[in-house]
Amino acid sequence: MDAELVNRSKSIQARLKQLQDSLDHAGKLTAIKSIEDQMAAPDFWDNSEKAQTVVMQLKGLKGIVGPMDDLVQSAEDLEALFEMAEEDASIEGEVRSEITRLETVLDDLELKALLNGPNDGAGAIVTINARDGGTDANDWADMMLRMYSAWAVGQDYKIELLDRQENEEAGINHASIAVRGPMAYGYLKGEEGMHRLVRISPFNSEGKRQTSFAAVSVSPEIDDSIEINIEKKDVREDTYRAGGAGGQHVNKTDSAVRLTHIPTNTVVQCQNERSQHQNRDTAWKMLRAKMARIEEERREAEDASKYATQARTGFGSQIRNYFLHPDQRVKDSRTGHYVGNFESVINGSELQGFFDAFLRLKAGKTEAIADE
């Protein structure tokens, strides 16, 4: 048998053992049993929102345990393949293909093992704000909203629009969505920061090149079981009329709600629900998520510096550059991850690579590449 294949097989076994320990495979099996017992209770669906959260937790656990169990079984079967290849050299090609497949599965599971933050398994609240660049920035913010939504749909995640304010000419001023699915926050939290687009402006009659910016903020969507201490006296509530740029869709009552946490100057708002009461409830959920994000970043030294520079806007502050002119490309300023097809990123199909690269960078698996 080829010595290279033998060494790769031994590497798979060693990585697999380490992965089982780091992912707490036994603990996850216990958690799955506990959740399944909980779901068997006759009153489980009495509280639909809480039940959905539990179902999402179960899906996330099985999304790791299932592939892990399959991998363990396949690794055991690999030993039998080696024995067969010793007797029949023609099987060596099959052994090589199987080892390559197992290495790919291992890479994916090792990446998931990096999603070990306290809130990484939660859903995410993604807020996008148009920044510098005029109408182009408003259009860019809307494009980014569609990008994250397309990625979420591709991951079979659920999306809920929490807030959206249209711009009078094109695009949006800002919008917030909830993305719900296993590890949604763990993947999306690295998107927080400034995103820069360079293109020939469709809003400029002279066809000049335009640079525009959109700011992304990501917070974990936490449930009521997690205690977040927010004093109501520290929160100012403002109500206003919900609606788009004008016309028949403008609400005639002050149903939209804006909450400002005065000590941290944290602002959230919601206008997408039908009533002020519903908007207020959603806004409070968004505020709890924002405060959980702040606490998380305070605990993590490597994120604290990023949080301190979050307010920066304009040139030099972007985490990623998107180009439609003079050529098509997207490049991350932190990781150097590069895609030469703008459309494949903006339609969500090649966005995951940027998430994975950032996870590896944070885990020290790769080194950042200087951006242009």
Sequence and secondary structure as in RCSB ss.txt:
>XXXX:A:sequence
MDAELVNRSKSIQARLKQLQDSLDHAGKLTAIKSIEDQMAAPDFWDNSEKAQTVVMQLKGLKGIVGPMDDLVQSA
EDLEALFEMAEEDASIEGEVRSEITRLETVLDDLELKALLNGPNDGAGAIVTINARDGGTDANDWADMMLRMYSA
WAVGQDYKIELLDRQENEEAGINHASIAVRGPMAYGYLKGEEGMHRLVRISPFNSEGKRQTSFAAVSVSPEIDDS
IEINIEKKDVREDTYRAGGAGGQHVNKTDSAVRLTHIPTNTVVQCQNERSQHQNRDTAWKMLRAKMARIEEERRE
AEDASKYATQARTGFGSQIRNYFLHPDQRVKDSRTGHYVGNFESVINGSELQGFFDAFLRLKAGKTEAIADE
>XXXX:A:secstr
  HHHHHHHHHHHHHHHHHHHHTTHHHHHHHHHHHHHHHTSTTGGGSHHHHHHHHHHHHHHHHHHHHHHHHHHHH
HHHHHHHHHHHH GGGHHHHHHHHHHHHHHHHHHHHHHT  STTTTSEEEEEEEE SSHHHHHHHHHHHHHHHHH
HHHHTT EEEEEEEEE SSSSEEEEEEEEESTTHHHHHGGG EEEEEEEE TT TT  EEEEEEEEEEEEE  TT
S     GGGEEEEEE   SSSGGGS SS  EEEEEETTTTEEEEE  SSSHHHHHHHHHHHHHHHHHHHHHHHH 
HHHHHHHHTTT  STT EEEEEE SSS EEEETTT  EES HHHHHTSTT HHHHHHHHHHHTTSS      
